[in-house]
Amino acid sequence: MAGVLSDLELFAAVARARSFRKAAVELNLSPSSLSERIRALEGRIGARLLNRTTRSVGLTEAGEDLLARLSPALAEIAEAVDHAGRLAATPSGRLRINTASAAAQLVLAPMLAEFLAAHPRLTVEVAIDESMIDIVEAGFDAGVRYGEALARDMIAVPLSGPQRYATAAAPALLARWATPRHPKDLLQAPCVRHRFPSGALLPWEFEKDGEVVTIRPEGPLITSSAAVSVAAAIDGAGFLRTFEGFVRPALKDGRLVEVLADWSPPFPGPFLYYPSRRHMPAALRAFIDFVKARPLNPP
């Protein structure tokens, strides 16, 4: 079908030009090659379309009828192709991003309003997912993850500057428990833990001067909600270790106090990652350009 359509376009070009030579120049083909293609088309149709002489080209009755029926269809096809090109060049439609919750809340969410204001024809769909999925297979345009979770065949663009974890407790809790000087001191203290949807209850990892200490603290509360864990820590339920961005307001106004700060070095922030594509959707290209133009401030 594709070959027939292409040959019909060649026929229309010759019919309009009334010349194989002029049409061949327009189509960037040799006159002999163009003539062969038209003959092949006539053979498939079973009718002569053009009357050829050494000096001119004319349409047969079948050719006149075919051109009359064909011209509106070709014009509509050309408009459809042009429209598809405009859609590809203009950011519109839906951009689907898969991301872990912490990166979504601390990094992605604060930039969405500005991006959408700049591209009012776009809709952004953000799916929160802590598992590692194949974003291409799942139908997403891009994902947001930290460096250790990125697939090697993906292109990655940093979304923010460095982040860090913070260990914090309410002043009332610190009044009852000695301020820890070493991560292992937390093994004797009440702690608020985070459980991932997979069921994993990850250990707390600390680092200082090249020394890495990993502990599995205990405590009265385990939750999968960052908001619940912060609220409970503020109320004195236990020591909390989480992204500094989640507790920064409470640290600033004194509802929480950071401990073991020298055991919490910064680490690279999350990345926007996406597959290498020759023809990238305009919505994704617009978001990548937006991200690259922003300063990489810590979230």
QUIMOLIN-V948863 format. One record per backbone hydrogen bond with DSSP energy under -1.0 kcal/mol. NH is the residue of the N-H (numbers start at 1). CO is the residue of the C=O. E is the energy in kcal/mol with one decimal. If there is no record, write none. Layout:
nh=<NH;NH>
co=<CO;CO>
e=<E;E>
This chain:
nh=<5;6;7;8;9;10;11;12;13;14;15;16;17;18;23;24;25;26;27;29;34;35;36;37;38;39;40;41;42;43;44;45;46;47;51;53;58;60;64;65;66;67;68;69;70;71;74;75;76;77;78;79;80;81;82;83;84;85;86;87;88;89;90;93;95;97;98;99;100;104;105;106;107;108;109;111;112;115;116;117;118;119;122;123;125;127;129;138;139;140;141;142;143;144;145;149;150;154;155;157;159;161;163;166;168;169;174;175;177;185;186;187;188;189;191;192;193;195;196;199;204;206;207;208;211;213;215;223;229;230;231;232;233;234;235;236;237;239;240;242;244;246;248;251;252;253;255;256;257;259;263;264;267;271;272;273;274;285;286;287;288;289;290;291;292;293;297>
co=<1;2;3;4;5;6;7;8;9;10;11;12;13;14;19;20;21;22;23;24;30;31;32;33;34;35;36;37;38;39;40;41;42;42;58;56;51;49;60;61;62;63;64;65;66;67;70;71;72;73;74;75;76;77;78;79;80;81;82;83;84;85;86;121;123;125;142;127;144;100;101;102;103;103;104;108;109;111;112;113;114;115;119;93;95;97;99;134;136;135;96;96;273;98;271;146;147;151;274;272;270;297;267;242;240;257;170;171;173;182;183;184;185;186;218;239;221;223;200;196;215;213;263;211;208;206;204;193;225;226;227;228;229;230;231;233;232;190;168;166;164;243;244;247;248;249;250;250;169;167;260;261;163;145;157;143;155;281;282;283;284;285;286;287;288;289;295>
e=<-2.4;-2.1;-2.2;-2.3;-1.9;-1.7;-2.5;-2.4;-2.0;-2.3;-2.8;-2.3;-2.1;-2.2;-1.8;-2.5;-1.9;-2.1;-2.4;-2.6;-2.5;-2.4;-2.1;-2.0;-2.1;-2.3;-2.3;-2.1;-2.6;-2.2;-2.0;-2.5;-2.8;-1.3;-3.7;-2.5;-2.8;-2.1;-2.9;-2.3;-2.5;-2.6;-2.2;-2.0;-2.6;-2.5;-2.8;-2.3;-2.2;-2.4;-2.6;-2.0;-2.3;-2.5;-2.4;-2.6;-2.3;-2.1;-2.1;-2.4;-2.0;-1.6;-2.0;-1.4;-3.0;-3.0;-2.1;-2.6;-1.1;-2.0;-2.7;-2.5;-1.9;-2.6;-3.3;-1.5;-1.1;-1.9;-2.9;-2.1;-1.4;-1.0;-1.9;-2.5;-3.0;-2.9;-2.7;-2.3;-1.1;-3.1;-1.9;-1.6;-2.6;-2.2;-1.7;-2.2;-1.5;-1.4;-2.8;-2.8;-2.7;-1.7;-3.1;-3.0;-2.9;-1.9;-2.1;-1.5;-2.1;-2.4;-1.8;-1.4;-1.2;-1.3;-1.1;-3.0;-2.7;-1.9;-2.5;-2.7;-2.6;-2.9;-1.8;-2.3;-2.4;-2.4;-2.6;-2.2;-2.1;-2.2;-2.3;-2.5;-2.2;-2.5;-1.7;-1.5;-2.7;-2.9;-2.8;-2.1;-2.7;-1.4;-1.4;-2.5;-2.4;-2.0;-1.1;-1.9;-2.6;-3.1;-1.9;-1.6;-3.2;-3.2;-3.2;-3.0;-2.0;-2.4;-2.5;-1.8;-2.6;-2.4;-2.1;-2.7;-2.6;-1.3;-1.8>
